[in-house]
């Protein structure tokens, strides 16, 4: 029974510790790390080297993958941690799991921040990461690519930065199965206050298929509160308070399309870029505000309507007395 419990906890821990930058900081590998398209390049934990040659990325199963181009060794979060700690990944597995949990500030691997519950509504879907891993590339979907183009959103950039994906065909969990019938095929990940993927948001772009109130859908039977859309830089800042390529700015936009428009503006090759966060009703929380560094220059971009002004006021109040510059657009992308 204890072995089954350990196996369950270790699997959940692998999913929770899938952020390359956060793990690099937790294991002391962040010094000299270089950003790459889908993760980090760090100094190899298996052999001594001056220049980083070990890649930390997120695999198809949404867990961390490591591969050293110098010595050829590969592994997951536990083999990397074992190498750093001088332990045997198999013989010392229990201790390795405990060390990873402790260094990543998780007393139990499944621990999540406490969010007030709505009666009859569960927390976040436990298999959101699995559905996300099955989703396809936006650029490969011609109709969706064309719909994004009508919003002046580059599907290639969205795909390269992995900001959104396409809902897969086949059997899906009940909480998102209706999205296939309704046409909510653009899928955006929702992150908690530490940048972890916790849920998904289905989006429809074709105006003739949905009215304004039905453009976005959240998992049926689960809460979507205290979760935000976030690009890679924002996830890193939420997780660790910084990122090597972070400009020091945090942009907070309203709605999925405005979030995508802002997040692709700087491109993956920019040396310094802001952290971009997308919100909707119920998304912003005090716990998220607490993860924004005090030194950050926060800019809020909300729609010029009552709801937009309410969102902006809520964010400003939660960040007070930090200096915040509020932007307002003349039109909303929704």
C-alpha positions as CSV (number, residue, x, y, z in Angstrom):
1,X,0.0,0.0,0.0
2,X,2.8,2.4,0.8
3,X,4.5,1.5,-2.5
4,X,1.3,2.3,-4.4
5,X,1.0,5.6,-2.5
6,X,4.6,6.5,-3.3
7,X,4.1,5.7,-6.9
8,X,1.0,7.9,-7.1
9,X,2.8,10.8,-5.3
10,X,5.9,10.6,-7.5
11,X,3.8,10.7,-10.7
12,X,1.9,13.7,-9.4
13,X,5.2,15.3,-8.4
14,X,6.6,14.8,-11.9
15,X,3.7,16.8,-13.3
16,X,4.0,19.5,-10.7
17,X,7.8,19.9,-11.3
18,X,7.7,20.3,-15.0
19,X,8.9,23.9,-15.1
20,X,12.5,23.9,-16.4
21,X,13.5,27.3,-14.8
22,X,11.8,26.6,-11.4
23,X,13.5,23.2,-11.2
24,X,16.9,24.7,-12.2
25,X,16.6,27.1,-9.3
26,X,15.4,24.4,-6.9
27,X,18.4,22.1,-7.8
28,X,21.0,24.8,-8.1
29,X,21.4,24.5,-11.9
30,X,20.2,28.0,-12.8
31,X,23.7,29.6,-12.6
32,X,24.9,30.2,-16.2
33,X,21.6,28.8,-17.7
34,X,20.6,29.9,-21.2
35,X,17.1,30.1,-22.5
36,X,16.2,28.0,-25.5
37,X,13.0,27.8,-27.5
38,X,11.3,25.1,-25.3
39,X,13.2,25.3,-22.1
40,X,16.6,25.9,-20.7
41,X,20.2,24.8,-21.4
42,X,22.1,24.2,-18.1
43,X,25.4,22.8,-17.0
44,X,25.2,19.0,-17.0
45,X,24.5,17.4,-13.6
46,X,26.2,14.2,-14.7
47,X,29.6,15.6,-15.8
48,X,31.7,18.6,-15.1
49,X,31.6,21.4,-17.7
50,X,32.0,25.1,-18.0
51,X,29.4,25.8,-20.8
52,X,25.8,24.5,-20.5
53,X,25.1,21.5,-22.7
54,X,22.2,19.9,-20.9
55,X,18.7,20.6,-22.2
56,X,15.8,20.8,-19.8
57,X,12.5,20.8,-21.7
58,X,8.9,19.6,-21.3
59,X,8.1,16.3,-23.0
60,X,4.9,15.2,-24.8
61,X,3.5,13.9,-21.5
62,X,3.9,17.4,-19.9
63,X,6.8,16.2,-17.6
64,X,10.3,17.4,-17.6
65,X,12.9,15.8,-19.9
66,X,16.7,16.3,-19.6
67,X,19.3,15.4,-22.3
68,X,23.0,16.3,-22.3
69,X,24.5,16.8,-25.7
70,X,28.0,16.5,-24.1
71,X,27.8,13.1,-22.4
72,X,24.6,11.8,-24.0
73,X,22.8,11.0,-20.7
74,X,19.1,11.6,-20.4
75,X,16.4,11.4,-17.8
76,X,13.5,12.8,-16.0
77,X,13.2,15.1,-13.0
78,X,14.2,12.4,-10.5
79,X,17.3,11.2,-12.4
80,X,18.4,14.9,-12.7
81,X,17.8,15.4,-9.0
82,X,19.7,12.2,-8.1
83,X,22.7,13.3,-10.2
84,X,22.7,16.7,-8.5
85,X,22.4,15.2,-5.0
86,X,24.9,12.4,-5.6
87,X,22.3,9.7,-5.1
88,X,21.2,6.6,-7.1
89,X,17.9,7.2,-8.9
90,X,16.8,3.7,-8.2
91,X,18.3,2.6,-5.0
92,X,17.6,6.0,-3.3
93,X,14.3,6.6,-5.1
94,X,12.3,7.4,-1.9
95,X,14.9,9.9,-0.7
96,X,15.1,11.5,-4.2
97,X,11.3,12.0,-4.3
98,X,11.4,13.5,-0.8
99,X,14.2,15.8,-1.8
100,X,12.5,17.0,-4.9
101,X,9.3,17.7,-3.0
102,X,11.1,19.6,-0.3
103,X,13.2,21.7,-2.7
104,X,10.2,22.5,-4.8
105,X,8.3,23.6,-1.6
106,X,5.8,20.8,-1.8
107,X,5.3,19.0,1.5
108,X,3.1,16.6,-0.5
109,X,3.5,16.5,-4.3
110,X,-0.1,17.0,-4.9
111,X,-0.4,20.1,-2.7
112,X,-2.2,23.0,-4.3
113,X,-3.0,26.5,-3.0
114,X,-6.2,26.8,-1.1
115,X,-9.0,28.4,-3.1
116,X,-12.5,28.9,-1.7
117,X,-14.8,26.3,-3.1
118,X,-18.2,26.8,-4.7
119,X,-20.8,24.3,-3.4
120,X,-21.1,21.4,-5.9
121,X,-18.1,22.5,-7.9
122,X,-14.8,20.7,-7.8
123,X,-11.3,22.2,-8.0
124,X,-9.4,21.8,-11.2
125,X,-9.6,18.8,-13.6
126,X,-6.9,16.3,-12.6
127,X,-6.2,15.2,-16.2
128,X,-5.9,18.7,-17.8
129,X,-2.2,18.1,-18.5
130,X,-3.0,14.8,-20.3
131,X,-5.6,16.6,-22.5
132,X,-3.1,19.4,-23.2
133,X,-0.5,16.9,-24.3
134,X,-2.9,15.4,-26.8
135,X,-3.8,18.7,-28.4
136,X,-2.4,19.5,-31.8
137,X,-0.4,22.4,-33.2
138,X,-2.4,25.6,-34.1
139,X,-0.4,26.2,-37.3
140,X,-1.3,22.8,-38.7
141,X,-5.0,23.5,-38.5
142,X,-5.9,25.5,-41.6
143,X,-9.4,26.8,-40.6
144,X,-8.2,27.8,-37.1
145,X,-5.1,29.4,-38.6
146,X,-7.3,31.5,-40.9
147,X,-9.6,32.5,-38.1
148,X,-6.6,33.7,-36.1
149,X,-5.4,35.7,-39.1
150,X,-8.7,37.6,-39.1
151,X,-7.8,38.8,-35.6
152,X,-4.3,39.7,-36.8
153,X,-2.8,36.9,-34.7
154,X,0.1,35.0,-36.2
155,X,-0.6,31.2,-35.8
156,X,3.0,30.4,-36.4
157,X,4.1,32.5,-33.4
158,X,1.3,31.1,-31.3
159,X,2.5,27.6,-32.1
160,X,6.2,28.4,-31.6
161,X,5.6,29.9,-28.2
162,X,3.1,27.2,-27.4
163,X,0.5,29.7,-26.2
164,X,-2.5,27.7,-27.5
165,X,-3.2,24.3,-29.1
166,X,-6.0,22.6,-31.1
167,X,-8.6,20.4,-29.3
168,X,-7.9,16.8,-30.3
169,X,-10.3,14.4,-32.0
170,X,-11.4,11.2,-30.2
171,X,-12.8,10.5,-26.8
172,X,-12.2,13.3,-24.3
173,X,-13.0,13.7,-20.6
174,X,-16.6,14.7,-19.8
175,X,-15.5,18.2,-18.6
176,X,-14.4,19.2,-22.2
177,X,-16.2,16.8,-24.4
178,X,-18.9,19.3,-25.4
179,X,-16.2,21.6,-26.8
180,X,-15.9,19.3,-29.9
181,X,-19.6,19.8,-30.7
182,X,-19.7,23.5,-30.0
183,X,-16.6,24.4,-31.9
184,X,-14.5,25.6,-29.0
185,X,-11.3,24.2,-30.6
186,X,-8.7,26.7,-29.7
187,X,-7.3,25.5,-26.3
188,X,-5.4,27.8,-23.9
189,X,-3.7,26.5,-20.7
190,X,-4.7,28.1,-17.4
191,X,-2.0,28.4,-14.7
192,X,-2.1,28.7,-11.0
193,X,-0.2,31.4,-9.0
194,X,3.0,29.4,-9.2
195,X,2.8,29.0,-13.0
196,X,1.7,25.4,-13.0
197,X,-0.8,24.2,-15.6
198,X,-4.0,23.5,-13.7
199,X,-6.8,23.7,-16.2
200,X,-7.8,24.5,-19.8
201,X,-9.9,27.1,-21.6
202,X,-11.7,26.3,-24.9
203,X,-12.2,29.2,-27.3
204,X,-14.2,29.8,-30.4
205,X,-13.1,32.4,-32.9
206,X,-15.6,32.1,-35.8
207,X,-18.2,34.9,-35.1
208,X,-21.0,33.0,-36.9
209,X,-20.7,30.1,-34.5
210,X,-21.1,31.8,-31.2
211,X,-22.4,34.9,-29.6
212,X,-20.3,37.1,-27.4
213,X,-21.3,35.3,-24.2
214,X,-20.3,31.9,-25.6
215,X,-16.9,32.6,-27.0
216,X,-15.1,30.9,-24.2
217,X,-15.8,27.7,-22.2
218,X,-14.2,26.4,-19.0
219,X,-14.2,22.8,-17.8
220,X,-17.7,21.6,-16.8
221,X,-18.1,20.9,-13.1
222,X,-14.8,22.5,-12.1
223,X,-13.9,26.0,-10.9
224,X,-11.8,28.3,-13.1
225,X,-11.2,30.9,-10.4
226,X,-7.7,32.0,-9.4
227,X,-6.3,30.7,-12.7
228,X,-4.8,32.9,-15.5
229,X,-3.4,32.6,-19.0
230,X,0.3,33.1,-19.0
231,X,3.2,33.0,-21.4
232,X,6.5,31.2,-20.6
233,X,8.0,34.3,-19.1
234,X,5.0,34.9,-16.9
235,X,5.0,31.3,-15.7
236,X,8.7,31.7,-14.7
237,X,8.1,34.9,-12.9
238,X,5.1,33.4,-11.0
239,X,7.2,30.3,-10.1
240,X,10.5,32.0,-9.1
241,X,10.0,35.7,-9.1
242,X,12.4,36.2,-12.1
243,X,13.6,34.9,-15.4
244,X,17.0,35.5,-17.2
245,X,15.2,37.2,-20.2
246,X,12.6,39.1,-18.2
247,X,12.4,42.8,-18.9
248,X,10.9,43.6,-15.4
249,X,7.5,44.4,-16.9
250,X,4.2,42.5,-16.3
251,X,1.4,43.0,-18.8
252,X,-2.0,42.0,-17.7
253,X,-4.6,41.9,-20.5
254,X,-8.3,41.0,-20.6
255,X,-9.5,38.2,-22.8
256,X,-7.9,35.4,-24.8
257,X,-7.3,37.2,-28.1
258,X,-5.8,40.3,-26.4
259,X,-3.6,37.9,-24.4
260,X,-2.4,36.2,-27.6
261,X,-1.9,39.5,-29.4
262,X,0.4,40.8,-26.6
263,X,2.2,37.6,-26.0
264,X,3.4,37.2,-29.6
265,X,4.4,40.8,-30.0
266,X,8.0,40.4,-28.9
267,X,8.8,37.1,-30.5
268,X,10.9,34.2,-29.2
269,X,14.2,35.7,-30.3
270,X,13.9,38.9,-28.2
271,X,16.6,39.2,-25.6
272,X,14.4,40.9,-23.0
273,X,10.6,40.6,-22.9
274,X,7.7,41.3,-20.5
275,X,5.7,38.7,-18.6
276,X,2.2,38.6,-20.2
277,X,-0.8,37.4,-18.2
278,X,-4.4,37.1,-19.5
279,X,-7.4,37.4,-17.2
280,X,-11.2,36.9,-17.3
281,X,-14.0,37.2,-14.7
282,X,-12.8,35.5,-11.5
283,X,-9.3,34.9,-12.7
284,X,-7.4,37.5,-10.6
285,X,-6.7,36.6,-7.0
286,X,-4.7,37.9,-4.0
287,X,-2.5,34.8,-4.3
288,X,-1.5,35.7,-7.8
289,X,-0.9,39.3,-6.9
290,X,1.5,38.1,-4.1
291,X,3.6,36.3,-6.7
292,X,4.2,39.5,-8.7
293,X,7.6,40.9,-7.6
294,X,7.5,44.3,-5.9
295,X,10.1,45.6,-8.4
296,X,7.9,44.8,-11.4
297,X,6.4,47.6,-13.6
298,X,2.8,46.4,-14.0
299,X,0.7,47.5,-16.9
300,X,-3.0,46.7,-17.1
301,X,-4.8,46.4,-20.5
302,X,-8.5,46.0,-20.1
303,X,-11.6,46.8,-22.2
304,X,-13.0,50.4,-22.0
305,X,-16.2,49.2,-20.3
306,X,-17.6,48.7,-16.8
307,X,-16.2,45.1,-16.5
308,X,-12.8,46.2,-17.7
309,X,-12.6,49.1,-15.2
310,X,-13.7,46.7,-12.5
311,X,-10.9,44.3,-13.3
312,X,-8.3,47.1,-13.4
313,X,-9.5,48.4,-10.1
314,X,-9.3,44.9,-8.5
315,X,-5.7,44.4,-9.8
316,X,-4.6,47.9,-8.7
317,X,-6.0,47.4,-5.2
318,X,-4.3,44.0,-4.8
319,X,-0.9,45.4,-5.9
320,X,-1.1,48.6,-3.9
321,X,1.0,50.5,-3.1
322,X,3.0,49.5,-6.2
323,X,3.1,51.8,-9.1
324,X,0.7,50.6,-11.8
325,X,0.0,52.1,-15.2
326,X,-3.4,51.2,-16.6
327,X,-3.9,51.0,-20.4
328,X,-7.3,51.1,-22.1
329,X,-8.1,50.2,-25.6
330,X,-10.6,51.9,-27.9
331,X,-12.0,48.5,-29.0
332,X,-12.1,45.0,-27.5
333,X,-10.9,41.9,-29.2
334,X,-12.9,39.8,-26.8
